[in-house]
Amino acid sequence: MAFRHWEKLARLGVATISVISVALVSTAPSAASEERLPRLLAIENGAPDFSYAGYRFGLTPLPTAQGTIIDARLHGVVPDDGKDDAKALLHAIAAASQIDGKVTVQLPAGRIQIGEVIPLERSNFVLRGTGSDAGGTELYFPRPLKIVDDPARQEELRGYLKHENKFEVIPDQNINFLFSEYSWSGGFLLVGPKKGRPVSYDPARDRRTPVLADPVSAAQFARMIKVKDASSLKVGQVVQVQWYSVDGPDSAILRSMYSDLSDWNESEAGTAAPLKIGSHHWTFANRPVVAQPTRITAIKGNVVTIGDPLLHGISTGQPAVIAAWEHLEEVGIEAMKLTFPDNPWFGHHLEAGYNGIYLTGLFDGWVRDVEIHNADSGILTDNAGSITIDTVRTTGEHKAHYTVHVGAVHNVLVRDLIAENPAVHPVSVNTRSTRSVFLRADVRQAAIIDQHSGSNHQNLFDQLTLHVAPFATANGWTYRLWEGGGAPYWKPGHGLYNTHWNLKLVFPDTVPNDAVVAITSGLEGPGARIVGLHGNRRLAADYRPAPYIEMQNEAVSSAPSLYEYQLALRRVRMR
């Protein structure tokens, strides 16, 4: 059944490229192992190319020096004194804002207590500690956002929660409360343009950003766009390519995201019924259903080249615009530990707001070498692109909502995440997340993969290690690995090309060596690809609706990481 869907996608015009000889790629497999490359690479690889995810489209290492150094101690930051240093840190950041060019606020080693939100609202800025390990910089936040945050920051989201009647209801626990606005929003280190609007919740406030150019035509996964007039564009400019559902539920962009859903016959009950697209995909006329932040790299006449391949094609029947986008660039947070006090878990969606970092309105930014302890959510993202989140560890006994949340973003790379703490959604791509990558995440308890509805598509879960504890039932051992969230108005769970590559499941010794574990899903979305799902016990994947599956119970040793394999191929083409 799965191949029938992929053959249909090919008829619909999904681009294919041939595999470049792996002998040319130093990090690719040898010629002797080429025949063991997954068949997926030959039948439709290049659609999409995930290797553009991350800082500067994946090709440039993260910066190691960042201009003028501002010593936070000279502005009153005193570690280990038990006093609040928020005002002093804000003073150091204000001093940095007066400096032209690149600037770094350097924090000292020791515990620095912070009792306010710390906005980072300028480009070319780094907040740096002395390291995330023992003896490094620790930011300690004794109170949650529910107490210290400015209520105006969450006014729009709060109104949305009330309007949509979003209550967490668990009758046997006597829980019937409105969702917390900090379940998926806000952070103590708050990155974004001053007075920015990270996410649209109230349609009355929606305004389209200025259109800079009207595209005429472009192929999906191409980088060149023919426009009517390129005079408002310039090389190096960061823009958004935006697609709107101009024809409501019959819009071509929805078919490009989901194919013809009538061909994917599933329902939550497992009966044969067509998947349906939720109404939020077309209800709000001034919100793009897909937004791709990118950088213009060349202009020749009326042909514009962008830095990464288009998520979708552009034509008269599937129009798009090239629009302005308010954002910051070159902002980094690195080399520190963020610590929250021991605190109770009140329940899912009832978080008090012990949230570490919130990245919004950011392009070409990064988080590196950060430990986050006892958080409700470690790192949250919205309305951002081309970000690398590298070498982050989440710890503690407090149950988190998210470890690292990837939502409403494009080309975000989460690399070498270690999630030691319990979390409802330890690995998550959320609403309007596109071509983002989790690479080598190690989820050490109760691992699940959350594809959280809302037009998320073309995302990659790559070379993950997932510790799971399956259940013994009358029919054998089972574990639900894919557990998508999201409201019905944002279904399906995901769009085409969400890919799961070389996932390793680690089962405890309580599972017999000869057991075959059923790895199941909820009702997810069309066009999923599962390659190299394996573990220390045999398993059988049951994913709905039917995905493309190959190399089950076999590690992809010939190309352990799809992201790094594709990146190596790109480097060869550039020679």
C-alpha positions as CSV (number, residue, x, y, z in Angstrom):
1,M,0.0,0.0,0.0
2,A,2.7,2.4,0.9
3,F,4.4,2.3,-2.5
4,R,1.1,3.0,-4.2
5,H,1.1,6.4,-2.4
6,W,4.7,7.2,-3.4
7,E,4.0,6.3,-7.0
8,K,1.0,8.6,-7.0
9,L,3.2,11.5,-5.6
10,A,5.6,10.9,-8.4
11,R,2.7,11.3,-10.9
12,L,1.8,14.5,-9.1
13,G,5.2,16.0,-10.0
14,V,7.3,15.4,-6.9
15,A,10.9,16.2,-7.9
16,T,13.5,13.4,-8.0
17,I,17.2,13.7,-8.4
18,S,19.7,10.9,-8.9
19,V,22.1,10.1,-6.1
20,I,25.6,11.6,-6.6
21,S,28.3,8.9,-6.5
22,V,29.1,8.3,-2.9
23,A,32.7,7.7,-3.9
24,L,33.0,11.5,-4.2
25,V,31.9,12.2,-0.6
26,S,34.5,11.7,2.1
27,T,31.9,11.2,4.8
28,A,29.7,9.0,2.7
29,P,29.9,5.2,2.5
30,S,32.5,3.4,0.4
31,A,31.7,1.9,-3.0
32,A,31.5,-1.5,-1.4
33,S,28.6,-0.5,0.8
34,E,26.8,1.7,-1.8
35,E,24.4,-1.1,-2.7
36,R,23.2,-1.1,0.9
37,L,22.0,2.5,0.8
38,P,18.3,2.8,1.5
39,R,16.2,2.5,-1.6
40,L,14.5,5.8,-0.7
41,L,17.6,7.6,-1.7
42,A,17.3,6.3,-5.2
43,I,13.5,6.5,-5.8
44,E,12.9,10.1,-4.7
45,N,15.8,11.6,-2.7
46,G,16.3,15.3,-3.0
47,A,12.7,15.9,-2.1
48,P,13.3,17.5,0.3
49,D,17.0,18.2,1.0
50,F,17.1,18.5,4.8
51,S,20.7,19.7,4.9
52,Y,19.8,23.4,4.7
53,A,18.5,23.3,8.3
54,G,20.5,25.3,10.8
55,Y,22.6,28.4,11.0
56,R,23.5,29.9,7.6
57,F,21.8,27.0,5.8
58,G,24.0,24.4,7.5
59,L,27.2,25.3,5.8
60,T,28.9,27.7,8.2
61,P,30.2,26.7,11.7
62,L,28.7,28.6,14.6
63,P,30.7,31.8,15.4
64,T,33.3,31.6,18.2
65,A,34.0,35.3,18.6
66,Q,31.5,38.1,18.6
67,G,32.9,41.7,18.6
68,T,33.1,44.0,21.6
69,I,33.0,42.3,25.0
70,I,30.8,43.8,27.8
71,D,31.8,42.4,31.2
72,A,28.6,42.0,33.2
73,R,30.5,42.3,36.5
74,L,31.3,46.0,35.6
75,H,27.6,46.7,35.5
76,G,26.8,45.2,38.9
77,V,26.4,41.5,38.3
78,V,27.7,39.7,41.4
79,P,27.5,35.9,41.4
80,D,27.0,33.7,44.5
81,D,25.7,36.5,46.8
82,G,22.1,35.4,47.0
83,K,20.8,38.7,45.7
84,D,18.8,39.3,42.5
85,D,21.0,40.4,39.6
86,A,18.3,41.0,37.0
87,K,18.6,44.8,37.1
88,A,22.3,44.6,36.7
89,L,22.2,42.2,33.8
90,L,19.6,44.4,32.1
91,H,22.0,47.4,32.6
92,A,24.8,45.5,30.9
93,I,22.5,44.6,28.0
94,A,21.4,48.2,27.7
95,A,25.1,49.2,27.5
96,A,25.6,46.7,24.8
97,S,22.7,48.1,22.8
98,Q,24.6,51.4,22.5
99,I,27.5,49.7,20.7
100,D,27.5,49.4,16.9
101,G,28.5,46.1,15.4
102,K,28.8,42.8,17.1
103,V,28.8,42.7,20.9
104,T,28.9,40.0,23.6
105,V,27.7,40.3,27.2
106,Q,30.1,38.1,29.1
107,L,28.7,36.6,32.3
108,P,31.0,35.5,35.1
109,A,31.2,32.0,36.6
110,G,29.0,31.2,39.6
111,R,25.3,31.4,40.4
112,I,23.5,34.6,39.2
113,Q,20.0,35.0,40.5
114,I,17.4,36.4,38.0
115,G,13.9,37.5,39.0
116,E,12.8,39.2,35.7
117,V,12.4,38.3,32.1
118,I,15.6,39.2,30.2
119,P,14.7,40.5,26.7
120,L,17.4,40.2,24.0
121,E,16.1,42.6,21.3
122,R,19.0,43.5,19.1
123,S,20.9,41.8,16.3
124,N,24.6,40.8,16.4
125,F,24.4,40.0,20.1
126,V,25.6,37.1,22.2
127,L,24.9,36.3,25.8
128,R,27.7,34.1,26.9
129,G,28.7,32.3,30.1
130,T,31.8,30.4,31.0
131,G,30.4,27.0,30.5
132,S,27.4,24.8,31.4
133,D,29.3,22.3,33.5
134,A,30.2,22.5,37.2
135,G,32.2,25.7,37.9
136,G,30.6,27.5,34.9
137,T,27.9,30.1,34.7
138,E,24.5,29.3,36.3
139,L,21.4,31.5,35.9
140,Y,19.0,30.7,38.7
141,F,15.3,31.7,38.4
142,P,13.5,31.3,41.8
143,R,10.0,32.4,40.6
144,P,8.0,31.4,37.5
145,L,6.8,33.6,34.7
146,K,3.2,33.5,36.1
147,I,4.6,35.7,38.9
148,V,7.2,37.9,37.2
149,D,6.2,38.2,33.5
150,D,4.5,41.4,32.2
151,P,0.8,40.3,31.7
152,A,0.6,42.3,28.4
153,R,3.1,39.9,26.8
154,Q,0.6,37.1,26.9
155,E,-2.6,39.0,26.5
156,E,-3.4,37.8,23.0
157,L,-2.7,34.2,23.8
158,R,-4.7,34.4,27.0
159,G,-7.7,35.7,25.0
160,Y,-7.3,32.9,22.5
161,L,-7.3,30.2,25.2
162,K,-10.5,31.7,26.6
163,H,-12.1,32.1,23.2
164,E,-11.3,28.5,22.2
165,N,-12.5,27.2,25.6
166,K,-9.2,25.4,26.2
167,F,-9.5,23.8,29.5
168,E,-7.5,20.9,31.0
169,V,-10.2,18.6,32.3
170,I,-9.4,15.4,34.4
171,P,-12.5,14.7,36.5
172,D,-11.0,12.0,38.7
173,Q,-8.2,14.4,39.7
174,N,-10.7,17.3,40.2
175,I,-8.9,19.3,37.4
176,N,-10.9,21.7,35.3
177,F,-8.7,24.7,34.6
178,L,-8.0,27.0,31.7
179,F,-4.7,26.2,29.9
180,S,-1.7,28.1,31.1
181,E,-0.4,30.7,28.6
182,Y,3.1,29.3,29.5
183,S,2.4,25.8,28.2
184,W,4.0,26.7,24.9
185,S,5.0,30.3,25.1
186,G,7.3,32.7,26.9
187,G,10.8,32.3,28.4
188,F,13.1,34.1,30.9
189,L,15.7,34.7,28.1
190,L,13.3,36.2,25.5
191,V,14.8,36.7,22.0
192,G,12.9,38.8,19.5
193,P,12.3,42.2,18.0
194,K,11.1,44.8,20.5
195,K,7.3,44.7,20.8
196,G,7.2,41.9,18.2
197,R,4.2,39.6,17.8
198,P,5.6,36.1,17.7
199,V,2.4,34.2,16.9
200,S,-1.1,35.2,15.5
201,Y,-3.9,34.2,17.8
202,D,-6.5,37.1,17.3
203,P,-7.5,37.4,13.7
204,A,-8.6,41.0,14.3
205,R,-5.0,41.9,14.8
206,D,-3.7,40.1,11.7
207,R,-2.0,42.3,9.1
208,R,-0.2,41.1,6.1
209,T,3.5,42.2,5.9
210,P,4.4,44.4,3.0
211,V,4.8,42.5,-0.3
212,L,8.2,43.1,-1.9
213,A,7.7,41.0,-5.1
214,D,5.0,38.9,-6.8
215,P,6.4,35.6,-8.0
216,V,5.3,34.3,-11.4
217,S,6.7,30.8,-11.3
218,A,9.0,28.4,-9.5
219,A,9.4,24.7,-9.1
220,Q,9.1,22.9,-5.8
221,F,12.5,22.3,-4.3
222,A,14.1,24.8,-6.7
223,R,15.9,27.9,-5.5
224,M,15.2,30.2,-8.5
225,I,12.0,32.2,-8.6
226,K,10.8,34.3,-11.5
227,V,9.1,37.5,-10.3
228,K,7.2,40.3,-12.0
229,D,9.5,43.0,-10.6
230,A,12.6,42.5,-8.5
231,S,13.3,46.2,-7.9
232,S,12.4,46.1,-4.2
233,L,14.7,43.1,-3.5
234,K,18.4,43.1,-2.9
235,V,21.1,40.4,-2.5
236,G,21.6,39.5,1.2
237,Q,18.0,40.5,2.2
238,V,16.1,38.2,4.5
239,V,12.5,37.8,3.3
240,Q,9.5,35.4,3.7
241,V,8.0,33.4,0.9
242,Q,4.4,33.1,1.9
243,W,1.6,30.8,0.5
244,Y,-2.0,31.6,1.4
245,S,-5.0,29.3,1.1
246,V,-6.6,31.6,-1.6
247,D,-9.3,29.1,-2.5
248,G,-10.3,27.9,0.9
249,P,-10.3,24.1,1.4
250,D,-9.8,23.7,-2.4
251,S,-6.5,25.6,-2.4
252,A,-3.7,24.1,-4.3
253,I,-1.2,24.7,-1.5
254,L,-3.1,22.3,0.7
255,R,-2.8,19.5,-2.0
256,S,0.9,20.3,-2.2
257,M,1.2,19.8,1.6
258,Y,-1.0,16.8,2.0
259,S,-1.6,15.2,-1.5
260,D,-5.1,14.0,-2.1
261,L,-6.2,12.9,1.4
262,S,-9.1,10.9,0.0
263,D,-6.5,8.4,-0.9
264,W,-5.3,8.0,2.7
265,N,-8.2,6.0,4.2
266,E,-7.8,6.0,7.9
267,S,-9.7,7.3,10.9
268,E,-8.9,7.5,14.6
269,A,-11.0,4.3,15.1
270,G,-9.0,2.5,12.4
271,T,-11.9,2.3,10.0
272,A,-11.7,3.2,6.3
273,A,-12.5,6.9,6.1
274,P,-10.6,9.8,4.4
275,L,-8.4,12.0,6.4
276,K,-9.6,15.6,6.6
277,I,-7.9,18.9,6.6
278,G,-8.8,21.1,9.6
279,S,-10.4,24.5,9.0
280,H,-7.5,26.6,10.5
281,H,-5.7,25.9,7.2
282,W,-7.9,28.4,5.4
283,T,-10.1,30.3,7.9
284,F,-7.8,33.3,8.5
285,A,-7.3,35.2,5.2
286,N,-4.4,37.3,6.4
287,R,-2.3,34.4,7.8
288,P,-0.1,32.4,5.4
289,V,-0.6,28.7,5.8
290,V,3.1,28.2,4.9
291,A,5.9,30.8,5.5
292,Q,9.5,30.2,4.5
293,P,12.0,32.7,5.8
294,T,15.1,32.7,3.6
295,R,17.9,34.9,2.3
296,I,18.2,36.3,-1.3
297,T,21.5,35.2,-2.7
298,A,21.4,36.4,-6.3
299,I,19.2,38.5,-8.6
300,K,19.5,38.4,-12.4
301,G,16.8,40.4,-14.1
302,N,13.5,39.2,-12.8
303,V,15.0,35.8,-11.6
304,V,15.7,35.7,-7.9
305,T,17.8,33.0,-6.2
306,I,17.1,32.2,-2.6
307,G,19.4,30.4,-0.1
308,D,17.4,27.2,0.4
309,P,15.0,25.2,-1.8
310,L,11.4,26.2,-2.0
311,L,9.0,24.2,0.2
312,H,6.4,24.4,-2.6
313,G,6.1,25.4,-6.2
314,I,4.7,28.7,-7.3
315,S,2.2,29.2,-10.2
316,T,-0.9,30.9,-11.2
317,G,-2.9,28.2,-9.5
318,Q,-0.7,28.1,-6.5
319,P,0.4,31.7,-5.9
320,A,2.8,33.0,-3.3
321,V,4.3,36.4,-2.4
322,I,7.8,37.5,-1.3
323,A,7.1,39.6,1.8
324,A,9.1,41.7,4.3
325,W,9.7,40.1,7.7
326,E,10.6,41.8,11.0
327,H,13.4,39.9,12.6
328,L,16.7,39.8,14.4
329,E,19.9,38.2,13.0
330,E,23.1,36.7,14.6
331,V,21.9,36.3,18.1
332,G,23.4,33.6,20.3
333,I,23.0,32.2,23.8
334,E,25.8,29.9,25.0
335,A,27.9,28.3,27.7
336,M,25.6,28.4,30.7
337,K,23.3,26.5,32.9
338,L,19.7,27.6,33.5
339,T,18.3,26.3,36.8
340,F,14.8,26.4,38.2
341,P,13.9,25.4,41.8
342,D,12.4,22.0,42.7
343,N,8.7,22.6,42.0
344,P,5.6,20.4,41.7
345,W,4.1,19.4,38.4
346,F,0.5,20.6,38.4
347,G,-0.4,18.8,35.2
348,H,-0.3,19.1,31.4
349,H,-1.1,22.6,30.2
350,L,-1.1,23.9,33.8
351,E,2.5,25.0,33.8
352,A,3.5,28.0,36.0
353,G,6.1,29.2,33.5
354,Y,9.5,27.9,34.5
355,N,10.6,28.3,30.8
356,G,14.2,28.8,29.9
357,I,14.6,30.3,26.4
358,Y,12.1,31.6,23.9
359,L,13.4,32.3,20.4
360,T,11.1,34.4,18.2
361,G,11.6,36.6,15.2
362,L,15.2,35.3,14.7
363,F,17.1,34.3,11.6
364,D,20.7,32.9,11.7
365,G,20.8,32.4,15.5
366,W,22.0,29.8,17.9
367,V,21.9,28.2,21.3
368,R,25.0,26.2,22.2
369,D,26.4,24.4,25.3
370,V,23.4,25.0,27.6
371,E,22.0,22.8,30.4
372,I,18.4,23.5,31.5
373,H,17.4,22.0,34.9
374,N,13.8,21.6,36.3
375,A,12.1,23.5,33.5
376,D,8.5,23.5,32.4
377,S,9.9,23.9,28.9
378,G,13.6,24.2,28.1
379,I,13.6,26.0,24.7
380,L,10.6,27.2,22.8
381,T,10.6,28.6,19.3
382,D,8.1,30.6,17.2
383,N,8.3,32.6,13.9
384,A,12.0,32.0,13.3
385,G,14.3,30.3,10.8
386,S,17.9,29.0,10.2
387,I,18.7,28.4,13.8
388,T,21.0,25.8,15.3
389,I,20.3,24.5,18.8
390,D,23.5,22.6,19.6
391,T,24.6,20.5,22.6
392,V,21.7,21.2,24.9
393,R,21.0,19.0,27.9
394,T,17.7,19.0,29.9
395,T,17.8,17.6,33.4
396,G,15.9,17.3,36.6
397,E,13.0,15.3,38.1
398,H,10.4,18.0,37.3
399,K,8.1,16.8,34.4
400,A,8.4,19.2,31.5
401,H,6.0,20.0,28.8
402,Y,8.7,20.4,26.1
403,T,12.5,19.9,26.2
404,V,13.1,21.7,22.9
405,H,10.0,22.8,21.1
406,V,10.3,23.4,17.3
407,G,7.2,25.3,16.2
408,A,6.2,27.9,13.6
409,V,9.8,27.8,12.3
410,H,11.7,26.8,9.2
411,N,15.2,25.2,8.9
412,V,15.8,24.8,12.6
413,L,18.5,22.2,13.5
414,V,18.4,20.7,17.0
415,R,21.7,18.8,17.2
416,D,23.0,16.5,20.0
417,L,20.1,17.1,22.4
418,I,20.2,15.0,25.6
419,A,16.9,14.8,27.4
420,E,17.4,13.3,30.8
421,N,14.2,14.7,32.4
422,P,10.7,13.4,32.0
423,A,8.7,15.3,29.4
424,V,5.2,15.1,27.9
425,H,6.7,16.0,24.5
426,P,10.5,15.3,24.6
427,V,10.9,15.6,20.8
428,S,8.4,17.8,19.1
429,V,7.7,19.6,15.8
430,N,4.7,21.9,16.1
431,T,2.3,24.1,14.1
432,R,3.9,25.4,10.9
433,S,7.2,23.8,11.5
434,T,8.9,23.0,8.2
435,R,12.2,21.3,7.1
436,S,13.5,21.2,10.7
437,V,15.7,18.5,12.0
438,F,16.3,16.7,15.2
439,L,19.8,15.1,14.8
440,R,21.2,12.6,17.3
441,A,18.8,13.4,20.1
442,D,19.1,11.0,23.1
443,V,15.8,10.8,25.0
444,R,16.5,8.8,28.1
445,Q,13.1,8.1,29.4
446,A,9.5,7.6,28.1
447,A,10.6,8.7,24.6
448,I,7.9,9.7,22.1
449,I,7.9,11.6,18.8
450,D,5.3,14.4,18.7
451,Q,4.2,15.7,15.3
452,H,1.8,18.3,16.6
453,S,-0.5,19.0,13.7
454,G,-0.9,22.5,12.2
455,S,0.6,22.1,8.7
456,N,4.0,20.9,10.0
457,H,5.6,19.1,7.1
458,Q,9.0,18.1,5.6
459,N,10.6,17.6,9.0
460,L,13.3,15.1,9.9
461,F,14.0,12.9,13.0
462,D,17.5,11.7,12.3
463,Q,19.6,9.1,14.1
464,L,17.8,9.4,17.4
465,T,18.3,7.2,20.4
466,L,15.0,6.6,22.2
467,H,14.6,4.8,25.5
468,V,11.2,3.2,25.8
469,A,9.4,0.9,28.2
470,P,6.8,-1.1,26.3
471,F,3.7,-2.7,27.8
472,A,2.9,-6.4,27.9
473,T,-0.6,-7.1,26.6
474,A,-2.5,-10.3,25.8
475,N,-1.4,-9.8,22.2
476,G,2.3,-9.2,23.1
477,W,4.5,-6.2,23.8
478,T,3.6,-2.8,22.5
479,Y,4.7,0.8,22.6
480,R,3.2,4.0,21.1
481,L,6.2,5.9,19.8
482,W,4.4,8.5,17.7
483,E,1.9,10.5,19.8
484,G,0.8,13.6,17.9
485,G,-1.1,16.4,19.6
486,G,-3.1,19.3,18.3
487,A,-6.7,20.3,18.0
488,P,-9.0,18.9,15.2
489,Y,-9.0,22.2,13.4
490,W,-5.3,21.8,12.7
491,K,-5.3,18.1,11.6
492,P,-3.8,16.0,10.0
493,G,-0.9,15.3,12.3
494,H,1.6,16.3,9.6
495,G,2.0,16.8,5.9
496,L,4.2,15.1,3.2
497,Y,7.8,14.1,3.7
498,N,8.1,13.9,7.5
499,T,10.9,11.5,7.8
500,H,12.2,9.1,10.5
501,W,15.7,8.0,9.7
502,N,17.8,5.4,11.6
503,L,15.9,5.6,14.9
504,K,17.3,3.3,17.6
505,L,14.9,2.1,20.3
506,V,16.4,1.0,23.6
507,F,14.2,-1.5,25.5
508,P,14.8,-2.5,29.2
509,D,15.9,-5.9,30.2
510,T,12.3,-6.7,31.3
511,V,11.4,-7.2,27.7
512,P,12.3,-10.8,26.7
513,N,15.1,-11.1,24.2
514,D,12.9,-13.0,21.8
515,A,10.0,-10.5,22.0
516,V,8.7,-8.7,18.9
517,V,7.5,-5.2,20.1
518,A,4.7,-3.5,18.2
519,I,5.7,0.1,17.7
520,T,2.4,2.0,17.1
521,S,1.2,5.5,16.4
522,G,-1.9,7.6,16.7
523,L,-3.5,8.9,13.6
524,E,-0.6,10.9,12.2
525,G,-0.5,12.3,8.6
526,P,0.2,11.3,5.0
527,G,3.5,10.6,3.3
528,A,5.6,9.7,6.3
529,R,8.9,7.9,5.6
530,I,10.4,5.5,8.1
531,V,13.9,4.1,7.3
532,G,16.1,2.1,9.6
533,L,13.8,1.7,12.6
534,H,15.6,-0.7,14.8
535,G,16.5,-1.5,18.5
536,N,17.9,-4.0,20.9
537,R,14.7,-6.1,20.4
538,R,12.9,-7.0,17.2
539,L,10.0,-4.6,16.4
540,A,7.1,-4.2,14.0
541,A,6.0,-0.7,13.1
542,D,2.3,0.0,12.8
543,Y,2.0,3.7,11.6
544,R,-1.2,5.2,10.5
545,P,-1.9,6.1,7.7
546,A,0.4,3.7,5.9
547,P,3.9,5.2,5.5
548,Y,6.9,4.3,3.3
549,I,8.9,1.8,5.4
550,E,12.2,0.1,4.6
551,M,15.1,-1.5,6.5
552,Q,13.0,-2.3,9.5
553,N,15.1,-3.9,12.2
554,E,18.3,-2.8,10.5
555,A,20.5,0.2,11.2
556,V,21.4,2.4,8.3
557,S,25.1,1.9,8.6
558,S,25.8,3.1,5.1
559,A,24.4,6.6,5.8
560,P,23.9,6.9,9.6
561,S,22.6,10.5,9.3
562,L,20.4,11.6,6.4
563,Y,21.1,15.2,7.3
564,E,24.9,14.7,7.2
565,Y,24.7,12.5,4.1
566,Q,22.8,15.2,2.2
567,L,25.1,17.9,3.5
568,A,28.2,16.0,2.2
569,L,26.5,15.7,-1.2
570,R,25.9,19.5,-1.2
571,R,29.5,20.2,-0.5
572,V,30.6,18.0,-3.4
573,R,28.3,19.9,-5.7
574,M,29.8,23.2,-4.6
575,R,33.4,22.2,-5.5
